[in-house]
Amino acid sequence: MSIELLLPGESPRSEGLDQEHIARLAEIDTPIPAILVDRCTMRVIDGMHRLMAVKLRGQGLIEVELFDGTPEEPFLRAVEANVSHGLPLSLADRRAAAGRIVVSHPEMSDRAIARAAGLGAKAVAAIRRRAADVVPQLAARIGRDGKTRPLSSMDGRLKAAELIAERPQASLREVARLAGISPATVSDVRKRLESGLAPVAESARTSEAPADASADASAVAEAGERRVERRTANQLSADPAVALEKLLRDPSLRHKEGGRQLLRLLQQQNAVVTRAGEELVEAVPSHCETLVLDLARYYAGTWMGLAKQLDERVRLENRHGVGE
């Protein structure tokens, strides 16, 4: 497409274009990748640096991918694109973009917006709380997997109870689809009804927990309801450092070499967590991104494996009454 037909779009970059980056792109011998353009307005959604590099080369044509969507979607796509490749957005720009997406797409979960903007879900939840006056309070949100989930499962449980009474032969999936909750929650409702209990626990009625910062809160609530074993409950306070301090004072860990090694590892992990995740991402140079990503995934998998082993041991001890 002729570059003369294209217009600059709305960029999430507060400081405008980076002239040095444009110059570097113009010097590359390989063809410039296609840019994303809104078909209706011919405004560039993603690729202004590439467009300017083509102009600097003195070329008149550029590869274009046309986008069709609502007026609110181009900015969201621009943020997603700039987070996933090209010149990274600054932390301030990502936070500003998340604030705008919260307003324009209130139906998106905190995790979904976090992935789009390159932030943590907790940061997005805080942004949503600050924008509560202008953001519609919806009963459900769309998660990263594209599925809509209620922020509270209470209404869905009550609806499921009605459907079970009306259609006792209906499958869990059918009731789940009609009630807007998961089959696992329907199963729990059915078991409660068969035991003569209310479909919703009294504690859930009187003190409905706030939505999880990541926004797929119904899944969190359902997991909490299924987690009936006392020793498998999450014992972390709002500040993980408090739990770590408790472990550091435990002589059964401090007086064993293996325990001391574990405590050192947990202290190192806590040092990473207490630093803002966004700041750590900013510190990674572009040529190291893939290697750091692979290492982060590897170490996360190692910790997850440890968690699974401990979870299985705790559940086994619960079944045999150990430690009670």
Secondary structure by P-SEA (a helix, b strand, c coil): ccccccccccccccccccaaaaaaaaaccccccbbbbccccccccccaaaaaaaaaacccbbbbbbbbcccccaaaaaaaaaaaccccccaaaaaaaaaaaaaacccccaaaaaaaacccaaaaaaaaaaacccccccccccccccbbbbccaaaaaaaaaaaaaacccccaaaaaaaacccaaaaaaaaaaaaaccccccccccccccccccccaaaaaaaaaaacccccccccccccaaaaaaaaaacccccccaaaaaaaaaaaaaaaaaaccaaaaaaaccccaaaaaaaaaaaaaaaaaaaaaaaaaaaaaaaaacccc
